[in-house]
Amino acid sequence: MSNQGAQLRPTLLAAAATSILCAPAMAQSQAEDQLPEVLVTAQRVATPESRTPVAMSVLTAARLDKLGIDNAAAIGARLPNVHMDGAADGLRITIRGVSNADATEKGDPSAAFMLDGIYIARPQAQTINFLDVDRIEVLRGPQGTLYGRNTTAGVVNVISNAPVPRLEGAASLALGNYASRMATGMLNVPVNDVLALRAAVAINRHDSYLSNGQGTGYRLGQDRDDRAARISAKLALGNSASLLLRAERATQDGNIDTVVPDTNFFRGVEANKPVWFGAATSERLRNGFMPFNTRLEQGYGHKTMSGVGAELSWDLGQATLNYLGSHRNNRHDFLANFYYRVQPGLAIGVHENFGGEQQQDSHELRLSTNGAGPLKAQGGLYYFSEESHQLYVFRDLQLVNQPPYYVFPHGPAIARSKAAFGQLTYSVTPVLRATAGLRYTRDDKSRVGSTNFQQAPDFNAATDFKLLNDAALASHKATWKLGAEYDLAPTAMAYASIATGYKSGGFNDGCLAGSSALGLACPAATAVPAATLFYQPETLKAWEAGMKARFWGNRASMNLAVFNYDYRNLQLSSVAIVAGAPRFLTQNAGVASAKGLELDGQVRATPLDSIQYGLTLLDAHYVSYVPNGVASWAGEPLDRAPHSVLNLGWEHTFRLPGAALPVGINARRSAAYNISVASKLLQYRIPARTVSDFTLGYRPDGASWSLSARVKNLENKVQPITIDSFGMAVPSDPRTVDLRFDYQF
């Protein structure tokens, strides 16, 4: 399509939507024929989703259960311009082409992942089971005012059910292929007029999706063994205040060996020209790599995540005071067998042992106005603190001139963030509102540690030596938003905004000449230049316009958004040689542009038929970027940014004597997109793909139980969701099938 056509397309769609709204309204349908309204807190106060001037998607608990979605990696395929990938090092979130690949203790995400409004800093802790979820809100675009730093891509907020003043409970059990078995339970008990308690548990297990072609008999990864539990209490403090307390704990014992060689999907990698080739899914998922330089070992992984939180709401009359606080602890230990390509056509085996712990605390105090006056305002203070300790041990790197043990003892790594923010909305007329918001953030980061070159597991000063890793960085930024919204009709609104986002800067391994820490000096011979040691904050300015409408007697909805991004200092990460040793390196990538269109909605065609639809168009590319200092990637697409994606879903309920039989099918067609390894000038082109899911249910009339069957990925096709600097690819899930029993009272 020509550039002129691409520019006209948003205008034509907006015009078509407006014509629908201006058409004569049909007679109102009965309430059961209409689309339900969902209350959201995307702007930190409760508003109907259809009246919230933000590009967002909401997945309710009923929708999640129907689709069999129980973790964040599974929801991306249901959302416009969103990828959520369960990589080996944690959750990888990409929204509108904006992403991040640094999952280490010094890295920050581009999209904030939140659990009940609490920012979860580490990607490894974002893979937890969904547990008694009320809804998930996914906000697309920078949210730098109300949510703060590290939201250049957007926000994913998983919101749990709170205790309610009635007795209720639920349980479910599911069995499927790959020996999958899942069980959940929930019980809500009103203790008295002022206190209600709620408890929830979940267990989810399945065998590995990968097959072992190595002849070792070892279990491989892409398995699952998750357990999670939460208890919460809601206490009424008089007539005007309430306190919500939560405590939760989750463990994950899945194997960390989740990778296969990229040559399972591509030929020509050795010539830096990877080309996709056809193969059976069983071959894609087969790991047949046998290293010649070492012996394989049984991999494992163990994660423990726990947290406590408190949420206080106090109605002061003219305003409501909210406090949100949390303490969380995450522990991760694993042993992994790596496929490690050291040069074209040559790969060796490398083992990594890892042990790490991270603690975080966060506090937010926010005041928001009440009442029906023309001015709505909110403001507050925010504090976040994180401390991490890690030990990375790499073995069997002798063929690349490294010692038998290449060790990174790091910690403490400390990150602290402080912010003050405010946003107000003023009703200029009964149908026109204007919004302005501002947030000031200060970030302080530091880390001490070393890179150890050892001949044995324990450091020996007589035979081994260390290089200092020591850096500290302070950065600050004011992010802002200006917006307006206009009521086109009682059930339709248009909005426009200019908003900015900010992701804090950071540092790589190494030290500046003349510095010292941990009893180690940093001589000039091993020092790292400041331009290599530090990378700058990532910033984004976004122009967006949209429309949300309900029409046809509230039986149909449409959400339309068009956007244009000015994206600077992208932080891209990969492995590179620094001071003679391989290091995980993050660099700024110049300037990028992203513009696109998102259209989605629902149609309740009949009382028994529902249709979901979605279309996204995206042009996200580098404007200026020279990854190796010579080759220009200007004009090359950003990763995981297909130029078009189409979603279509249909659900029909067949009536049987005394029962309902709901049937649904959903298909997603994605255009091709890239996964890049900039340090090696590699661009893997993932071809266009269609993925379909099927659901079938059985609900007896008036019964408290139901049955459902699901098939995900009917086509049984897989593709890489991540590829790293060494050629390790994490495949997507193959076809899965399960049968589920639900009971509730």
C-alpha positions, 0 to 999 in steps of 0.5 A: 500500500502507498504511504498516502493510502496508509495515511488515509486509512485511519481517517476513513475508519474514523469517518466510517465509525462516526457514520455508524454513530450518527445513524438512526438508533435501533430500539433498545434490546433487552438487558441480557442482549446488551454488552456488560460494562466493566469498571476499571481503574486505569486512571487510578479511580473507578470509571467504566471502561467505555468512558475511559480515555485510554487505549486499553484492553480488559480481560475479565475473570469469566473471559480468562476462565473460558479461554483457559488463560492462567498466566501473563504469557498467554494473554498477549495473543488476545490483545491488540499490538501486544506480545507477552512471551514466557522467555527463559529469563522471565516475562518479555512484554512488547507493546506497539514495538516497544520492548526490553531484553535486559532481565538482569538485576540492573535492567528495567522493563519498558512495560510495568507489570503490576499485581494489585497496583504493586509494581513487580520489578523482576521479569522472573517474578512476573510469571506467577500463576493467576490466582482468583483474578477479577480482571486484567487491565492492559494499557497501551502507550506511555503512562508516565504520569499516573504510573511513573517510570518504566512505562514507556510501552504501557502497563499490565495490571493484574487485579485480584478479587477482594473479600466480599461480605457474603459466603461464596466459594469455587473449585476447579479441576482440569486434565489435559495432554502433556500430563497437564493437571490443574486445580484451583480453590477459593473460599470467601467468608464474612466473619462479621459486619466489619471483617471478611476473609478470602483464601485462594490456592492454585496448582498447575503442572504439565510435562515438558513440551520439548523432546530429548534427542541428546540420548541422555534421558534427562528431563528438558524444560518448558514443563511446569510445576507451580503452586500458589496461595493467597489469603486476604482480609478486608476490614471496615474501619467505621463508615468511611474507611476500609483496610485491605490486607493480602499475603501470598506465596508462590513456588515454581519448579519448572526446568530451566532448559527451555531452549533449542538451537535456532537451527531448528527454525533457520538455515544460513545462520552461519552466513549471518543470513537466517532463512526460515525453513519448513519442518514438523513441529516435533522437529522444532521441539527436539533438542538434539544438540550434543556438545563436544566439549563437556557433558550435559547435566540435569537442569533444574529451576526453583523460584519462590515468590512471596509478598504482603500488601496493604491498601487503605481507603479513607473517605474524607468527604471532599476527597479520598485518601489512599495508601498502597504499600507492599513488601516482596521477596523473590528467590531464584536458583537454577542450573541450565545447559546452554547451546553457545555458538562461538563462531559461525558453524561452531557451538559448544556446551556451557553450563550456568549455575545461578542463585539470586534473591531480590527484595522490594518495598513500595509505598504510595500515598494518593489523594483524589477528589470526590463529588460531581463538580467540574474539577476532578483531581488527584495527586500523591507521593511514591517511593520504591526500593529494591535490593538484589544479590546474585551469583552467576557461574558459567562453566566450560568456556575454555574454548573461547579463552576463558577459565574453567569458571567464569563467575559474577558475584554481584550485590548489593544492587540497589535501586531507589525511586521517588516521585511526586505526581498530580493530574486533574481533569476539568469539565469545560462544558458538559460534553468537553473535558480537558486533562493535564498531568505531571510527574517528577521522578528521581532514580538512584541505582548502584551495584558492586560486584566482580567478574572472577576468572577462576580455576575451581568453584571457589576463588583462590587468590594464588591462581585466580583474579577479579575485575571490579564491577562498580557503578552508580547512576542518578537520573531524573525526569519530569513526565507529563500528559495533556489530553481532551475528551469529547462526548459525541453521543451518550454512548460515544466519546472521542479523545486525544492526548500527548503523553511522555514516558521515561525508563531510567538509565543504567550501567553495564559490567565494569568500572571507571579508571581510578575507582575502587570497591570491595578491596579491588582497584580499577586500573586503567588497563581494565577500566571501561570507558564511561560511554560503554559503562553507562547508558542513558534513560529511554524516553518516548513522546506519544501523540494519540487520538481515539474513539470509544463507542457503543451502538446498536442498542448497546449490543455492539462496541468499537474502540479505535486508536491511532498513535504516533511515537517519537522514541529516543535512546532505546535500550537494547541488550545483547552479549558483546566482548568488553575488556577481553571478556563476554559481557551482557551489554545494554546500549542506547539505540538512537531514534525510532518511530512507531505509528499505527492504528488499533480497532477492536470491539464486540458485537452481541449479534443475537442473545446466543451469538457474540463476535469479537474482532480486532485489527492492528496496523503498525509501522515501527522502525529505527530512524537512526541506529548503528549497532556496530558503529558501521552498519546502519539499521535505519528503516529496519523494523523494531522487534516483534512489530508485525505490520498487521494483526487480525483477530476474529472470535465467535461464540454461540450457545446451543440450547439443549433440554435443560442445559446450555452448550457454549461453543467458541473459536478464536483466530489470530492472523499475524504478519511476519516480524523480526527478532534481532541480535544487534551485536551480531547484525542478525535479524531473524524473520518470523513468518506470518502465522495463524493461531486458532483456539477452540472451546466447548462447554456444558452448563446444566440449567440452575446447576452449580457446576459446569464442564469445558473443553479447550484446544489451544493452537489448533494448527499445532505450529510453533515458532521462536518467541526469543533468540539470544546472542548465542543462538538459543531459541525458546519455542512457543507452545504446541497444541494443548488440550484440556478438559475442565470441571468447575464448581461454585456456590 
